[in-house]
Amino acid sequence: MNEASNCSVTSPELDHHVRLVELMLYSLIFFFGALFNALALWVFFCKMKKWTETRVYVINLVFADCFVICTLPCVAYLLWSKSTRNELCQFIEAMYFINMVVSIYIVSFISVDRYVTIKHPLKARTCRSPSKAALLCGLLWVCVTAGAAFQLGQRHAALCFQRDHAAPAALSLLLTLTLPLVVLTFCSTEVIRNLKRRLSTNTPEEKLIQKAVHIIYANLIVFLICFLPAYLGLLARFIMQSVGATCFLLHVLNNFSSVARCIATSNCCLDSVSYYFVTKEFHEALLPHKPSTEETGQTHPLQTHPC
């Protein structure tokens, strides 16, 4: 444990090739993320008229992703220049972490909303509404902003976005990734199991249900690919704080965590790609020429809630 503390003082430096990978990944994420999220904003505000729970959640998700995307040029510059934690750095850190956490939790809210709609359709009629979704999202923004401001104020790292080994990792591990990961996995698996049960009844909506199952699988896999490395990095950090670690292991963890953060940030691009496939309103806005018979076939509850 003392060795880990000594390493935190000397600040193990990231390898040069890791810096290059960071710069390349953040540049790609910024380009594609700005393009896809700009398209999403145009569709949601210029093409859609009706407010639904889906639209409330996904618009909040788009805004959170857009704010993350906007910080990436500054993030790349601050990391590459090894900037100290000045006022600009602290502002960018707060913007980045707040909106990343909000994005993760809104994806979890969407999975819970879909679970309630599919598993408990009668209760969904009374407990779901656009106003309740907006209130939930508003509370999320307030809580995450307050929590992030407190946590970032307690950091003692010398450099911008540097891992602070003196800060407790258990709470970050639980609230930032563990809880959303458990919720998303549980809701997705329960919905998939429920839908597969319907397939055994030879329902006329078989093709629609199969498509919905594939979409849920795809989005769950994408979420795991994006955030599982970051989760493993936080878990490793928690273990190292508990049992102690050598400077070499801390150096490897720093390199791994930096790349994992880039992979997690790529979810801001993948979210916007999935809007088209999982949101009925988005699909109709982009393809208004679809025959009415096909649109009628897409009125299943699954198509009105992003997966």
C-alpha positions as CSV (number, residue, x, y, z in Angstrom):
1,M,0.0,0.0,0.0
2,N,2.9,2.4,0.8
3,E,4.4,1.6,-2.6
4,A,1.2,2.5,-4.3
5,S,1.1,5.8,-2.4
6,N,4.7,6.6,-3.4
7,C,3.9,5.9,-7.0
8,S,0.9,8.3,-6.9
9,V,3.3,11.0,-5.8
10,T,5.8,10.4,-8.7
11,S,2.9,10.1,-11.1
12,P,3.7,7.2,-13.4
13,E,3.8,8.6,-17.0
14,L,1.8,7.1,-19.8
15,D,3.7,5.5,-22.7
16,H,4.1,7.7,-25.8
17,H,2.3,5.2,-28.0
18,V,-0.7,5.3,-25.6
19,R,-0.8,9.1,-26.0
20,L,-0.9,8.6,-29.8
21,V,-3.7,6.0,-29.5
22,E,-5.7,8.5,-27.3
23,L,-5.2,11.3,-29.8
24,M,-6.2,9.1,-32.8
25,L,-9.3,7.6,-31.1
26,Y,-10.6,11.0,-29.7
27,S,-10.2,12.5,-33.2
28,L,-12.2,9.8,-34.8
29,I,-14.9,9.8,-32.0
30,F,-15.2,13.6,-32.3
31,F,-15.6,13.5,-36.1
32,F,-18.2,10.8,-36.3
33,G,-19.9,11.7,-33.0
34,A,-20.4,15.3,-34.2
35,L,-21.8,14.1,-37.5
36,F,-24.2,11.5,-36.1
37,N,-25.4,13.6,-33.1
38,A,-26.0,16.6,-35.3
39,L,-28.2,14.4,-37.5
40,A,-30.0,13.1,-34.4
41,L,-30.7,16.6,-33.1
42,W,-32.1,17.7,-36.5
43,V,-34.5,14.8,-36.6
44,F,-35.7,15.1,-33.1
45,F,-36.3,18.9,-33.2
46,C,-37.3,19.4,-36.9
47,K,-39.0,16.2,-37.9
48,M,-40.7,14.9,-34.8
49,K,-43.8,16.6,-33.3
50,K,-45.2,14.2,-30.7
51,W,-43.6,14.0,-27.2
52,T,-43.3,10.5,-25.9
53,E,-41.3,8.8,-23.2
54,T,-38.9,7.6,-25.9
55,R,-38.3,11.1,-27.2
56,V,-37.7,12.6,-23.7
57,Y,-35.1,9.9,-22.8
58,V,-33.3,9.9,-26.2
59,I,-33.2,13.7,-26.5
60,N,-31.5,13.8,-23.0
61,L,-29.2,11.1,-24.2
62,V,-28.3,13.1,-27.4
63,F,-27.6,16.2,-25.3
64,A,-25.3,14.3,-22.9
65,D,-23.5,12.7,-25.9
66,C,-23.2,16.1,-27.6
67,F,-21.6,17.7,-24.5
68,V,-19.1,14.9,-24.3
69,I,-18.3,15.2,-28.0
70,C,-17.8,19.0,-27.6
71,T,-15.2,18.4,-24.8
72,L,-13.1,16.0,-26.8
73,P,-10.8,18.5,-28.7
74,C,-10.0,20.0,-25.3
75,V,-9.5,16.6,-23.7
76,A,-7.1,15.6,-26.4
77,Y,-5.2,18.8,-26.1
78,L,-5.0,18.7,-22.3
79,L,-3.8,15.1,-22.4
80,W,-1.3,15.6,-25.1
81,S,0.2,18.8,-23.5
82,K,0.2,17.2,-20.1
83,S,-1.6,20.2,-18.7
84,T,-1.9,20.8,-15.0
85,R,-5.3,20.9,-13.3
86,N,-6.0,24.6,-13.9
87,E,-9.5,26.2,-14.2
88,L,-9.9,25.1,-17.8
89,C,-8.9,21.5,-17.0
90,Q,-11.3,21.3,-14.1
91,F,-14.2,22.7,-16.2
92,I,-13.5,20.2,-19.0
93,E,-13.2,17.3,-16.5
94,A,-16.5,18.2,-15.0
95,M,-18.2,18.5,-18.4
96,Y,-16.8,15.2,-19.5
97,F,-17.5,13.1,-16.4
98,I,-21.0,14.6,-15.7
99,N,-22.2,13.9,-19.2
100,M,-20.6,10.5,-19.5
101,V,-22.4,9.4,-16.3
102,V,-25.7,10.9,-17.4
103,S,-25.4,9.1,-20.7
104,I,-24.8,5.8,-19.0
105,Y,-27.7,6.2,-16.6
106,I,-30.2,7.3,-19.3
107,V,-29.3,4.1,-21.3
108,S,-30.2,2.3,-18.1
109,F,-33.5,4.3,-17.7
110,I,-34.4,3.3,-21.3
111,S,-33.8,-0.4,-20.5
112,V,-36.0,-0.2,-17.4
113,D,-38.7,1.7,-19.3
114,R,-38.6,-1.1,-22.0
115,Y,-38.7,-3.8,-19.3
116,V,-41.8,-2.3,-17.6
117,T,-43.5,-1.9,-20.9
118,I,-42.9,-5.4,-22.0
119,K,-43.1,-7.3,-18.7
120,H,-45.8,-5.2,-17.0
121,P,-47.9,-3.5,-19.7
122,L,-50.8,-2.7,-17.5
123,K,-48.7,-1.0,-14.8
124,A,-46.8,0.8,-17.6
125,R,-50.0,2.7,-18.6
126,T,-50.1,4.4,-15.2
127,C,-46.5,4.8,-14.2
128,R,-45.2,6.0,-17.6
129,S,-45.6,9.4,-19.1
130,P,-43.5,12.0,-20.9
131,S,-43.7,14.4,-17.9
132,K,-42.5,11.7,-15.5
133,A,-39.6,10.8,-17.8
134,A,-38.6,14.5,-18.0
135,L,-38.7,14.7,-14.2
136,L,-36.6,11.6,-13.8
137,C,-34.0,13.0,-16.3
138,G,-34.0,16.4,-14.5
139,L,-33.3,14.7,-11.2
140,L,-30.5,12.7,-12.8
141,W,-28.8,15.8,-14.1
142,V,-29.0,17.5,-10.8
143,C,-27.7,14.5,-8.8
144,V,-24.9,13.7,-11.1
145,T,-23.8,17.3,-11.4
146,A,-23.7,17.7,-7.6
147,G,-21.9,14.4,-7.1
148,A,-19.4,15.1,-9.8
149,A,-18.7,18.6,-8.5
150,F,-18.0,17.2,-5.0
151,Q,-15.9,14.3,-6.2
152,L,-13.8,16.4,-8.6
153,G,-13.3,19.0,-5.9
154,Q,-11.6,16.3,-3.7
155,R,-9.1,15.2,-6.4
156,H,-5.4,15.9,-5.7
157,A,-4.0,14.8,-9.1
158,A,-1.3,17.0,-10.5
159,L,-2.1,16.6,-14.2
160,C,-5.4,16.9,-16.1
161,F,-7.4,13.7,-16.3
162,Q,-4.7,11.9,-14.3
163,R,-5.8,9.0,-12.2
164,D,-5.9,10.0,-8.6
165,H,-4.8,6.9,-6.7
166,A,-5.4,8.6,-3.3
167,A,-9.2,8.9,-4.1
168,P,-11.5,6.0,-3.0
169,A,-12.5,3.9,-6.0
170,A,-15.2,1.8,-4.3
171,L,-17.9,4.4,-4.7
172,S,-17.0,5.3,-8.2
173,L,-17.0,1.6,-9.1
174,L,-20.4,1.1,-7.6
175,L,-22.3,4.1,-8.8
176,T,-20.6,4.9,-12.1
177,L,-20.6,1.5,-13.8
178,T,-21.7,-1.5,-11.5
179,L,-25.2,-0.3,-10.9
180,P,-26.1,0.7,-14.5
181,L,-24.4,-2.5,-15.8
182,V,-26.4,-4.7,-13.5
183,V,-29.7,-2.9,-14.3
184,L,-29.1,-3.0,-18.1
185,T,-28.1,-6.6,-18.1
186,F,-31.0,-7.7,-16.0
187,C,-33.7,-5.8,-17.9
188,S,-32.3,-6.8,-21.3
189,T,-32.1,-10.5,-20.4
190,E,-35.6,-10.5,-18.9
191,V,-37.1,-8.8,-22.0
192,I,-35.3,-11.2,-24.3
193,R,-36.6,-14.2,-22.3
194,N,-40.1,-12.8,-22.4
195,L,-40.0,-12.2,-26.1
196,K,-38.6,-15.6,-26.8
197,R,-41.5,-17.1,-24.9
198,R,-43.9,-15.2,-27.2
199,L,-42.1,-16.7,-30.3
200,S,-43.1,-20.2,-29.1
201,T,-46.7,-19.2,-29.5
202,N,-46.5,-18.7,-33.3
203,T,-47.6,-15.1,-33.0
204,P,-48.1,-13.2,-36.3
205,E,-45.6,-10.7,-35.0
206,E,-42.8,-13.3,-35.1
207,K,-40.5,-11.3,-37.5
208,L,-40.9,-8.1,-35.5
209,I,-40.2,-9.9,-32.2
210,Q,-37.1,-11.6,-33.7
211,K,-35.9,-8.2,-34.9
212,A,-36.4,-6.7,-31.5
213,V,-34.5,-9.5,-29.8
214,H,-31.6,-9.0,-32.2
215,I,-31.6,-5.2,-31.4
216,I,-31.6,-5.8,-27.7
217,Y,-28.7,-8.3,-28.0
218,A,-26.8,-5.9,-30.2
219,N,-27.2,-2.9,-27.8
220,L,-26.3,-5.0,-24.8
221,I,-23.2,-6.2,-26.5
222,V,-22.2,-2.7,-27.6
223,F,-22.7,-1.4,-24.1
224,L,-20.5,-4.2,-22.6
225,I,-17.8,-3.6,-25.3
226,C,-17.7,0.1,-24.5
227,F,-17.9,0.1,-20.8
228,L,-16.6,-3.3,-19.6
229,P,-12.9,-2.3,-20.1
230,A,-13.5,0.9,-18.0
231,Y,-15.3,-1.2,-15.4
232,L,-12.3,-3.6,-15.2
233,G,-10.0,-0.7,-14.9
234,L,-11.9,0.7,-11.9
235,L,-12.1,-2.8,-10.4
236,A,-8.4,-3.3,-10.8
237,R,-7.8,0.1,-9.2
238,F,-10.1,-0.8,-6.2
239,I,-8.2,-4.1,-5.7
240,M,-4.8,-2.4,-5.9
241,Q,-5.9,0.1,-3.3
242,S,-7.0,-2.7,-1.1
243,V,-3.9,-5.0,-1.3
244,G,-1.2,-2.6,-2.6
245,A,0.6,-2.6,-5.9
246,T,4.0,-2.1,-7.4
247,C,4.8,0.9,-9.5
248,F,5.0,-1.3,-12.6
249,L,1.4,-2.5,-12.1
250,L,0.2,1.0,-11.5
251,H,1.9,2.1,-14.7
252,V,0.2,-0.7,-16.7
253,L,-3.1,0.2,-15.1
254,N,-2.7,3.9,-16.1
255,N,-2.1,2.9,-19.7
256,F,-5.0,0.5,-19.8
257,S,-7.4,2.9,-18.1
258,S,-6.5,5.7,-20.6
259,V,-7.4,3.5,-23.6
260,A,-10.5,2.1,-21.8
261,R,-11.7,5.7,-21.3
262,C,-11.4,6.2,-25.1
263,I,-13.4,3.1,-25.8
264,A,-16.1,4.1,-23.3
265,T,-16.3,7.5,-25.0
266,S,-16.9,5.9,-28.3
267,N,-20.4,5.0,-27.0
268,C,-21.4,8.6,-27.8
269,C,-21.1,7.7,-31.4
270,L,-22.7,4.3,-31.2
271,D,-25.7,5.7,-29.3
272,S,-26.6,7.9,-32.2
273,V,-26.2,5.1,-34.7
274,S,-28.7,3.0,-32.7
275,Y,-31.3,5.7,-32.7
276,Y,-32.4,4.8,-36.2
277,F,-32.7,1.1,-35.5
278,V,-34.5,1.3,-32.1
279,T,-36.7,4.3,-32.3
280,K,-39.9,4.1,-34.3
281,E,-40.3,7.9,-34.4
282,F,-36.7,8.4,-35.7
283,H,-37.3,5.7,-38.4
284,E,-40.5,7.3,-39.6
285,A,-39.0,10.8,-39.7
286,L,-36.1,9.7,-41.9
287,L,-38.2,7.5,-44.1
288,P,-41.6,9.2,-44.5
289,H,-42.2,7.4,-47.8
290,K,-42.6,4.0,-46.1
291,P,-45.9,2.3,-47.0
292,S,-48.6,2.6,-44.4
293,T,-48.9,-1.2,-44.1
294,E,-45.3,-1.4,-43.1
295,E,-45.6,1.4,-40.6
296,T,-48.7,-0.3,-39.2
297,G,-46.5,-3.4,-38.7
298,Q,-44.1,-1.3,-36.6
299,T,-46.5,-0.2,-33.9
300,H,-45.5,-3.0,-31.5
301,P,-44.4,-1.5,-28.1
302,L,-40.8,-2.7,-28.7
303,Q,-40.5,-0.2,-31.6
304,T,-41.5,2.8,-29.5
305,H,-38.8,2.3,-26.9
306,P,-35.1,2.4,-27.7
307,C,-33.1,-0.8,-27.0
